[in-house]
Amino acid sequence: MRGRNVFMQSLVAHGVEHMFGNPGTTESPLIDSLADYPQINYVVALHEGVALGAASFYAQATGKTAIVNLHVAPGLGNALGMLYGALKANSPMIVTAGQQDTRMRLRDPLLGHDLAAMAAPVTKWSVQVERADELGPILRRAFKVANDPPCGPVFVALPIDVMEQETDVPPAAPDRLYRAARPDPEGVAEATRLILAARRPVMVLGDDIGRGGAAEAAVKLAERIGAAVWVEGLRHHASFPTAHRAFRGALPFDAAAIRTALDGVDLVLLAGGPFFEEVWFAPGSAIPEGAKVVQVEAAYPRLGYNFPLDAGLIGDPLAALKALQEVVAGTASADYAAGATARLAALDDLKQTEAAAQAARVKKSWDRTPMSMARAMAEIRAATPGDAVLVEETITANQDLARSFDFARPGDYLSGRGGGIGQGLAGAIGAKVANPHRPVLAISGDGSAMYSIQALWSAAHHDLAIVFVILANREYRVLKHNLDIYRQRFGVLSNKPYAHMDLGNPDLGFVEMAQGMGVAATRVTRGEALRGAVEAAFKSGKPHLIEALIEGKR
């Protein structure tokens, strides 16, 4: 059979249902083959970054290996920012790009370049198929590597002539790999000893807890030991129910601020993440002095990477947290159990105090024009169905969003990793493909939205009922905050304006842009109109964009 048939049949054998892409000439063998494989749905994007961002969120939402089809060197280059985000998010993906005919390699053909070298820095493995005999084995390995913990993207370059070569090497069947390792019993015993000796434990959870189905086990362990629970500052999933009394929120982005948030704790249990992704340098460790550190990870590279450990466990996050909870339950004294109950009661009081503070914040800013971020989030939350999936890229409105919405399960919330903007609108496409029967709400800042605005066309083209809410403050507000922080941290005395950080003159017209790509749109300028606009958008059953004008930096 021809190489292109091996490629397509390999995808079918591995259960691939969707391919995200932006086609080009060197992808002709793949695109021409799609008609023969109707079980694979091609989700087309107008920009390679949108295709890759959508695929990454699809992988996160489903746990399946996402397949992306890009176009030669410029197309791969267009997608590299999103590919970086997918790497940071640990999204299992196989990214392909068509390559020029290998017989022209020495002629420096149009659009030609070393694609494998381009992708290598932001993938787990990057390779070009040199002959059709390699296609089956390379794809088998690509699926394996993409899903070995920690998961991540793999890149495969597909020369057009190789896709048309004949081969006797068939597509490989998927491997049956059982990766859910159980933690070492001695390690569990030592970690339990440290936990039971602590009087103010805290848990910090990464995305692997949500991705690995371990959120419920994390709840049981937190309740058993009376631990406050924090999550990473940037996260893809809600790895712990946000309404739970033990949940404290997201940690900040420098070591000193993290250390302050954890002040007074005597044990830190890190589970399922890189810990920590900082933005600003601060001297010292993020771990408070004297606190013991226990870490649980599915793979060796993360374990003890940034912090010395008192106990480190390699194991499937679900199995490890279950084992800790069971051993603690079987060995904890009555005094320890009473202490855990008292800690949970104190956390409940703190939760109630913070809820009252947010209610007061919303009330205080309720009548502002343009509307406040706090009111915008309250109105959107009131109009959003309880079973909705929220795709979030609000950045400076993130705290108001977190205090307004409750996320009970990991699949209820999706956001981006790595810090690159534009992931929200693109990610909403993948989230809706993954959740065709659930309402999907995408909330994005206006600056972020412009990085992947072409996603609106894909939503219309594939009739994806997504409600897009663009928070339009007409500025890069986060950059203004960061400029203030830079000046403060580096002693820069300045009353200069925020140069090049405003998005006016002319104002961006998101309603007009959406309508030009086939998406119905509404502009909301006052808070009292936002709730009704969001409700109507959901009821329409069609993609709909709402441009909500909100206040800028005060």
C-alpha positions as CSV (number, residue, x, y, z in Angstrom):
1,M,0.0,0.0,0.0
2,R,1.0,3.6,-0.3
3,G,2.5,5.6,2.5
4,R,-0.6,7.8,2.8
5,N,-2.8,4.8,3.4
6,V,-0.4,3.5,6.1
7,F,-0.7,7.0,7.8
8,M,-4.5,7.1,7.7
9,Q,-4.9,3.5,8.7
10,S,-2.6,4.0,11.6
11,L,-4.8,6.8,12.9
12,V,-7.9,4.7,12.5
13,A,-6.2,1.8,14.4
14,H,-5.4,4.2,17.2
15,G,-9.0,5.3,17.5
16,V,-8.5,8.8,16.1
17,E,-11.9,10.6,15.4
18,H,-10.8,14.2,14.7
19,M,-7.9,15.9,12.9
20,F,-7.3,19.6,13.3
21,G,-5.5,21.4,10.5
22,N,-4.9,24.0,7.9
23,P,-4.1,22.3,4.6
24,G,-1.5,23.2,1.9
25,T,0.0,21.8,-1.2
26,T,2.4,19.3,0.5
27,E,-0.6,18.0,2.5
28,S,-2.4,16.9,-0.7
29,P,-1.9,13.2,-0.1
30,L,-3.4,13.4,3.3
31,I,-6.3,15.7,2.3
32,D,-7.1,13.6,-0.7
33,S,-7.2,10.5,1.5
34,L,-9.8,11.9,3.9
35,A,-12.7,11.0,1.7
36,D,-11.8,7.3,2.0
37,Y,-11.8,7.5,5.9
38,P,-15.1,9.2,6.8
39,Q,-14.6,8.1,10.4
40,I,-12.0,10.9,10.8
41,N,-13.5,14.4,11.0
42,Y,-11.3,17.2,9.7
43,V,-11.6,20.4,11.8
44,V,-10.3,23.1,9.5
45,A,-8.8,26.4,10.8
46,L,-7.8,29.5,8.9
47,H,-4.5,29.7,10.8
48,E,-2.1,27.0,12.0
49,G,-2.0,28.4,15.5
50,V,-5.7,28.0,15.9
51,A,-5.6,24.4,14.7
52,L,-2.9,23.5,17.1
53,G,-4.5,25.4,20.0
54,A,-7.8,23.7,19.4
55,A,-6.1,20.3,19.2
56,S,-4.3,20.8,22.5
57,F,-7.5,21.7,24.4
58,Y,-9.2,18.7,22.7
59,A,-6.5,16.4,24.1
60,Q,-6.9,17.9,27.5
61,A,-10.7,17.6,27.5
62,T,-10.7,14.0,26.3
63,G,-7.4,12.5,27.4
64,K,-7.1,11.2,23.8
65,T,-4.1,11.8,21.5
66,A,-4.9,14.8,19.3
67,I,-3.8,14.9,15.6
68,V,-2.8,18.1,13.9
69,N,-2.0,18.8,10.3
70,L,0.1,21.8,9.4
71,H,1.6,23.1,6.2
72,V,5.4,23.2,5.6
73,A,7.9,25.6,7.2
74,P,5.8,28.8,7.5
75,G,2.8,26.9,8.7
76,L,4.8,25.1,11.4
77,G,6.3,28.4,12.3
78,N,2.9,29.9,12.7
79,A,2.0,27.2,15.1
80,L,5.1,27.2,17.3
81,G,3.7,29.5,20.0
82,M,0.7,27.2,20.5
83,L,3.0,24.2,20.3
84,Y,5.0,25.7,23.2
85,G,1.8,26.0,25.2
86,A,0.9,22.4,24.4
87,L,4.3,21.2,25.6
88,K,3.8,23.2,28.9
89,A,0.3,21.7,29.2
90,N,1.5,18.2,28.6
91,S,-1.0,17.6,25.8
92,P,-0.6,14.2,24.1
93,M,-0.5,15.2,20.5
94,I,1.0,14.2,17.1
95,V,1.7,17.2,15.0
96,T,2.3,16.6,11.3
97,A,3.4,18.9,8.5
98,G,3.7,18.2,4.9
99,Q,7.3,18.4,3.6
100,Q,8.6,19.1,0.1
101,D,9.6,16.2,-2.2
102,T,12.8,14.8,-0.8
103,R,14.2,14.6,-4.3
104,M,14.4,18.4,-4.3
105,R,16.3,18.6,-1.0
106,L,19.5,19.9,-2.5
107,R,17.6,22.5,-4.6
108,D,16.3,24.5,-1.6
109,P,12.7,24.3,-2.8
110,L,10.0,26.9,-2.1
111,L,8.7,26.6,1.5
112,G,11.4,24.0,2.3
113,H,13.3,23.8,5.6
114,D,14.4,21.4,8.3
115,L,11.0,20.9,9.9
116,A,12.1,18.4,12.5
117,A,14.8,20.8,13.7
118,M,12.2,23.6,13.9
119,A,9.9,21.6,16.1
120,A,12.5,19.8,18.2
121,P,12.8,22.4,21.0
122,V,9.1,22.4,21.8
123,T,8.3,18.7,21.4
124,K,9.1,15.4,23.1
125,W,10.3,13.9,19.9
126,S,10.7,15.3,16.4
127,V,11.3,13.3,13.3
128,Q,11.0,13.3,9.5
129,V,9.8,10.1,7.7
130,E,12.4,9.3,5.1
131,R,10.8,6.3,3.4
132,A,7.3,4.8,3.4
133,D,8.6,1.7,5.2
134,E,9.1,3.9,8.3
135,L,5.6,5.3,8.5
136,G,4.0,2.5,10.4
137,P,6.8,2.2,13.0
138,I,7.3,5.9,13.4
139,L,3.6,6.5,14.1
140,R,3.4,3.6,16.6
141,R,6.3,5.2,18.4
142,A,4.8,8.7,18.1
143,F,1.6,7.6,19.9
144,K,3.7,5.9,22.6
145,V,6.0,8.9,23.2
146,A,3.2,11.4,23.2
147,N,1.5,9.5,26.0
148,D,4.5,8.5,28.1
149,P,4.3,10.6,31.3
150,P,4.6,13.4,31.4
151,C,2.6,13.6,28.1
152,G,3.4,16.0,25.4
153,P,3.5,16.7,21.7
154,V,5.5,14.8,19.0
155,F,6.2,16.1,15.6
156,V,6.3,14.1,12.3
157,A,7.3,15.6,9.0
158,L,5.6,13.9,6.0
159,P,7.4,14.5,2.6
160,I,4.9,14.4,-0.2
161,D,6.9,11.8,-2.2
162,V,7.2,9.5,0.8
163,M,3.4,9.6,1.3
164,E,3.1,8.3,-2.3
165,Q,5.7,5.5,-2.1
166,E,4.7,1.9,-1.9
167,T,5.5,-0.2,1.1
168,D,4.9,-3.7,2.5
169,V,5.2,-2.5,6.1
170,P,1.7,-2.3,7.4
171,P,0.3,0.2,9.9
172,A,1.0,-0.9,13.5
173,A,-1.7,-1.8,16.0
174,P,-1.8,0.3,19.2
175,D,0.3,-0.9,22.0
176,R,-1.4,-2.1,25.2
177,L,0.6,-0.1,27.8
178,Y,-0.3,-0.1,31.4
179,R,1.4,3.0,32.8
180,A,-0.5,3.4,36.1
181,A,2.4,2.4,38.4
182,R,1.7,1.9,42.1
183,P,3.8,3.8,44.6
184,D,6.5,2.1,46.6
185,P,4.9,0.9,49.9
186,E,8.0,2.1,51.9
187,G,7.6,5.5,50.3
188,V,3.9,5.6,51.2
189,A,4.7,4.7,54.8
190,E,7.4,7.4,55.1
191,A,5.1,10.0,53.5
192,T,2.3,9.0,55.9
193,R,4.7,9.4,58.9
194,L,5.5,12.9,57.8
195,I,1.9,13.8,57.2
196,L,0.8,12.5,60.6
197,A,3.5,14.5,62.3
198,A,2.3,17.7,60.7
199,R,-0.1,20.1,62.5
200,R,-0.6,22.5,59.6
201,P,-0.3,20.5,56.3
202,V,-1.1,22.0,52.9
203,M,-1.6,20.3,49.5
204,V,-0.6,21.9,46.2
205,L,-2.1,20.2,43.2
206,G,-1.1,20.3,39.5
207,D,-3.0,19.4,36.3
208,D,-2.0,15.7,36.5
209,I,-4.5,15.3,39.4
210,G,-7.4,16.5,37.2
211,R,-6.1,14.8,34.1
212,G,-5.5,11.5,35.9
213,G,-9.0,11.2,37.5
214,A,-7.5,11.8,41.0
215,A,-9.5,14.8,42.1
216,E,-11.9,12.8,44.3
217,A,-8.9,11.0,45.9
218,A,-7.4,14.4,46.6
219,V,-10.6,15.5,48.3
220,K,-10.6,12.5,50.5
221,L,-7.0,13.0,51.5
222,A,-7.4,16.7,52.2
223,E,-10.4,16.0,54.4
224,R,-8.7,13.2,56.2
225,I,-5.6,15.3,57.1
226,G,-7.3,18.7,57.3
227,A,-5.2,20.3,54.7
228,A,-5.7,23.5,52.8
229,V,-5.5,23.0,49.1
230,W,-3.8,25.3,46.5
231,V,-3.4,24.9,42.8
232,E,-0.8,26.3,40.4
233,G,-1.0,29.9,39.2
234,L,-1.4,28.7,35.6
235,R,-3.4,25.6,35.2
236,H,-5.3,23.7,32.5
237,H,-7.8,22.0,34.8
238,A,-9.7,22.4,38.0
239,S,-8.0,19.6,39.9
240,F,-10.0,20.2,43.1
241,P,-13.6,21.3,43.6
242,T,-13.4,25.1,43.9
243,A,-16.4,25.3,46.3
244,H,-14.9,22.9,48.8
245,R,-14.0,24.5,52.1
246,A,-10.4,23.4,51.9
247,F,-9.8,25.0,48.5
248,R,-7.7,28.2,48.8
249,G,-7.2,29.2,45.2
250,A,-4.2,29.7,42.9
251,L,-0.7,30.4,44.1
252,P,1.1,33.6,42.9
253,F,4.0,33.8,40.5
254,D,7.2,34.4,42.5
255,A,8.9,32.5,45.3
256,A,8.4,35.1,48.0
257,A,4.7,35.5,47.3
258,I,4.2,31.7,47.3
259,R,6.1,31.5,50.6
260,T,3.9,34.1,52.1
261,A,0.7,32.3,50.9
262,L,2.1,29.1,52.6
263,D,3.3,30.9,55.7
264,G,3.1,28.8,58.9
265,V,2.6,25.4,57.2
266,D,4.8,22.6,58.4
267,L,4.3,20.2,55.5
268,V,3.8,20.8,51.8
269,L,2.4,17.9,49.7
270,L,3.1,18.6,46.0
271,A,1.2,16.4,43.6
272,G,1.0,16.2,39.8
273,G,2.8,19.3,38.5
274,P,6.0,21.1,37.7
275,F,6.0,23.4,40.8
276,F,6.5,26.2,40.4
277,E,6.3,28.4,37.2
278,E,7.4,31.8,38.3
279,V,7.2,35.1,36.4
280,W,9.4,37.3,38.7
281,F,12.6,36.5,40.5
282,A,12.5,36.6,44.3
283,P,15.3,35.3,46.5
284,G,14.9,32.1,48.5
285,S,12.7,29.1,48.2
286,A,8.9,29.0,47.7
287,I,8.7,26.5,50.5
288,P,8.6,28.1,54.0
289,E,11.6,27.4,56.2
290,G,11.3,24.3,58.2
291,A,8.4,22.8,56.3
292,K,8.7,19.2,55.2
293,V,8.1,18.4,51.5
294,V,6.4,15.3,50.1
295,Q,6.0,15.0,46.3
296,V,3.9,12.6,44.2
297,E,4.6,12.4,40.5
298,A,3.9,10.0,37.7
299,A,7.3,10.3,36.1
300,Y,10.9,10.8,37.3
301,P,11.8,14.0,35.6
302,R,9.7,16.2,37.9
303,L,10.4,14.4,41.2
304,G,12.7,16.5,43.4
305,Y,13.5,18.8,40.4
306,N,13.2,22.1,42.1
307,F,13.0,21.3,45.8
308,P,14.8,18.8,48.1
309,L,12.3,16.3,49.3
310,D,11.7,14.5,52.6
311,A,9.7,11.9,50.7
312,G,9.2,11.5,47.0
313,L,6.8,9.0,45.4
314,I,6.7,7.8,41.8
315,G,3.3,6.4,40.9
316,D,0.0,7.0,39.2
317,P,-1.5,10.1,41.0
318,L,-4.8,8.3,41.7
319,A,-3.1,5.2,43.1
320,A,-0.7,7.3,45.2
321,L,-3.3,9.6,46.7
322,K,-5.6,6.7,47.4
323,A,-2.7,4.8,49.1
324,L,-1.8,7.8,51.3
325,Q,-5.5,8.3,52.3
326,E,-5.9,4.6,53.2
327,V,-2.8,4.4,55.2
328,V,-3.5,7.7,57.0
329,A,-7.0,6.5,57.8
330,G,-5.7,3.2,59.2
331,T,-3.0,4.8,61.4
332,A,-4.2,8.3,62.5
333,S,-4.9,8.7,66.1
334,A,-8.1,10.2,67.6
335,D,-6.2,13.3,68.5
336,Y,-4.9,13.7,64.9
337,A,-8.5,13.2,63.5
338,A,-9.8,15.9,65.9
339,G,-7.1,18.3,64.8
340,A,-7.9,17.7,61.1
341,T,-11.6,18.4,61.9
342,A,-10.6,21.7,63.6
343,R,-8.5,22.7,60.7
344,L,-11.3,22.1,58.2
345,A,-13.7,24.2,60.4
346,A,-11.2,27.0,60.3
347,L,-10.9,26.7,56.5
348,D,-14.6,26.8,56.3
349,D,-14.7,30.1,58.2
350,L,-12.1,31.5,55.9
351,K,-14.0,30.4,52.9
352,Q,-17.1,32.2,54.1
353,T,-15.2,35.4,54.9
354,E,-13.7,35.4,51.4
355,A,-17.2,34.9,49.8
356,A,-18.5,37.8,51.8
357,A,-15.6,39.9,50.7
358,Q,-16.2,39.1,47.0
359,A,-19.9,39.9,47.4
360,A,-19.0,43.3,48.9
361,R,-16.5,43.9,46.0
362,V,-19.3,43.2,43.5
363,K,-21.7,45.4,45.3
364,K,-19.2,48.3,45.6
365,S,-18.5,48.2,41.9
366,W,-22.0,47.3,40.6
367,D,-22.9,50.6,39.1
368,R,-19.7,51.5,37.4
369,T,-19.6,52.5,33.7
370,P,-17.9,50.8,31.9
371,M,-18.9,47.8,34.0
372,S,-16.4,46.4,36.5
373,M,-14.8,43.0,36.0
374,A,-16.5,41.9,39.3
375,R,-20.0,42.7,38.0
376,A,-19.2,41.2,34.5
377,M,-18.3,37.9,36.1
378,A,-21.3,37.9,38.4
379,E,-23.7,38.5,35.4
380,I,-22.0,35.9,33.2
381,R,-22.1,33.3,35.9
382,A,-25.8,34.0,36.6
383,A,-26.6,33.4,32.9
384,T,-24.4,30.3,32.3
385,P,-26.0,26.8,32.4
386,G,-24.8,24.6,35.3
387,D,-23.4,21.9,33.0
388,A,-21.3,24.3,30.9
389,V,-17.6,23.9,30.1
390,L,-15.7,27.1,30.7
391,V,-12.7,27.9,28.5
392,E,-10.9,30.8,30.2
393,E,-8.3,33.3,29.1
394,T,-9.2,36.3,31.2
395,I,-5.8,37.1,32.7
396,T,-6.5,40.2,34.8
397,A,-10.1,39.2,35.4
398,N,-9.1,35.7,36.5
399,Q,-9.5,36.4,40.3
400,D,-13.0,37.7,39.8
401,L,-13.8,34.7,37.6
402,A,-12.4,32.3,40.2
403,R,-14.5,33.8,42.9
404,S,-17.7,33.9,40.9
405,F,-17.7,30.4,39.3
406,D,-17.6,27.0,41.0
407,F,-16.0,24.1,39.2
408,A,-16.9,20.7,40.6
409,R,-15.0,18.5,38.2
410,P,-11.8,18.8,36.1
411,G,-13.8,18.8,32.8
412,D,-15.8,21.9,33.9
413,Y,-12.8,24.2,33.3
414,L,-10.1,24.5,30.7
415,S,-7.4,27.1,30.5
416,G,-3.9,27.5,28.9
417,R,-0.4,26.8,30.1
418,G,2.9,28.4,29.2
419,G,1.7,32.0,29.3
420,G,1.3,32.5,25.6
421,I,-1.9,34.4,24.8
422,G,-4.5,33.5,22.2
423,Q,-5.2,30.0,23.6
424,G,-8.8,30.7,24.7
425,L,-10.6,31.2,21.5
426,A,-8.7,28.5,19.7
427,G,-9.1,26.2,22.7
428,A,-12.8,26.6,22.7
429,I,-13.0,24.9,19.3
430,G,-11.3,21.9,20.7
431,A,-13.4,21.9,23.9
432,K,-16.6,21.9,21.9
433,V,-15.4,19.2,19.6
434,A,-14.6,17.2,22.7
435,N,-18.0,18.0,24.4
436,P,-20.6,18.2,21.6
437,H,-23.5,17.8,24.0
438,R,-22.4,20.3,26.7
439,P,-22.7,24.1,26.5
440,V,-19.3,25.7,26.0
441,L,-18.5,29.3,27.2
442,A,-15.2,30.9,26.2
443,I,-14.2,34.1,28.1
444,S,-11.3,36.0,26.7
445,G,-9.7,39.4,27.0
446,D,-9.7,41.5,23.9
447,G,-5.9,41.5,23.5
448,S,-5.8,37.7,23.8
449,A,-8.7,37.3,21.4
450,M,-6.9,39.0,18.6
451,Y,-4.2,36.4,18.5
452,S,-6.6,33.7,17.4
453,I,-9.7,35.6,16.2
454,Q,-9.9,33.3,13.1
455,A,-11.3,30.7,15.5
456,L,-14.6,32.4,15.0
457,W,-14.7,31.2,11.4
458,S,-14.0,27.6,12.4
459,A,-16.9,27.8,14.9
460,A,-19.3,29.0,12.2
461,H,-17.9,26.7,9.5
462,H,-18.4,23.6,11.8
463,D,-21.6,25.0,13.5
464,L,-20.1,24.7,16.9
465,A,-22.4,26.3,19.5
466,I,-19.9,28.2,21.5
467,V,-20.7,31.4,23.4
468,F,-17.7,33.7,23.1
469,V,-17.5,36.6,25.6
470,I,-14.8,39.2,24.9
471,L,-14.0,41.4,27.8
472,A,-13.1,44.6,26.0
473,N,-11.1,47.0,28.1
474,R,-9.2,48.1,25.0
475,E,-5.8,47.7,26.6
476,Y,-3.1,45.1,27.5
477,R,-4.0,45.5,31.1
478,V,-1.7,42.7,32.4
479,L,1.2,44.5,30.7
480,K,0.4,47.7,32.5
481,H,0.3,45.8,35.8
482,N,3.6,44.1,35.0
483,L,5.2,47.4,34.0
484,D,4.3,48.7,37.4
485,I,5.8,45.6,39.1
486,Y,9.0,45.9,37.0
487,R,9.4,49.6,38.0
488,Q,8.9,48.7,41.6
489,R,11.2,45.6,41.6
490,F,14.1,47.3,39.8
491,G,13.8,50.7,41.4
492,V,12.9,52.5,38.2
493,L,11.4,55.9,39.1
494,S,9.1,56.8,36.3
495,N,5.9,58.6,35.6
496,K,6.0,57.7,31.9
497,P,2.8,56.5,30.3
498,Y,2.1,52.9,29.4
499,A,3.5,53.0,25.9
500,H,2.0,50.8,23.2
501,M,-0.3,49.0,25.7
502,D,-3.7,50.5,24.6
503,L,-5.9,49.0,21.9
504,G,-7.7,52.1,20.8
505,N,-7.3,54.5,17.9
506,P,-9.0,52.7,16.3
507,D,-11.1,50.6,18.7
508,L,-11.4,47.0,17.8
509,G,-14.8,46.0,16.6
510,F,-15.4,42.5,17.7
511,V,-19.1,42.5,16.7
512,E,-18.1,43.4,13.1
513,M,-15.3,40.9,13.0
514,A,-17.5,38.1,14.2
515,Q,-20.3,38.9,11.8
516,G,-17.7,39.0,9.0
517,M,-16.8,35.4,9.8
518,G,-20.4,34.2,10.1
519,V,-20.9,34.4,13.8
520,A,-23.8,36.3,15.3
521,A,-22.7,39.0,17.7
522,T,-23.9,41.4,20.4
523,R,-22.2,44.5,21.9
524,V,-23.0,45.1,25.6
525,T,-22.0,48.5,27.1
526,R,-23.9,48.3,30.4
527,G,-23.9,45.7,33.1
528,E,-27.6,45.3,33.3
529,A,-27.7,44.0,29.7
530,L,-25.0,41.4,30.0
531,R,-26.9,38.6,31.7
532,G,-29.7,38.7,29.1
533,A,-27.3,38.7,26.3
534,V,-25.4,35.6,27.6
535,E,-28.7,33.8,28.2
536,A,-29.9,34.5,24.7
537,A,-26.6,33.4,23.2
538,F,-26.9,30.0,24.9
539,K,-30.5,29.6,23.9
540,S,-29.6,30.3,20.2
541,G,-27.8,26.9,19.9
542,K,-25.4,28.6,17.5
543,P,-22.0,30.2,17.8
544,H,-22.4,33.7,19.3
545,L,-20.0,36.4,20.3
546,I,-20.7,39.0,23.0
547,E,-18.4,42.0,23.2
548,A,-18.6,43.3,26.8
549,L,-17.1,46.7,27.4
550,I,-15.4,46.7,30.8
551,E,-13.4,49.1,32.9
552,G,-9.7,49.6,32.2
553,K,-6.8,49.9,34.7
554,R,-7.6,52.4,37.4
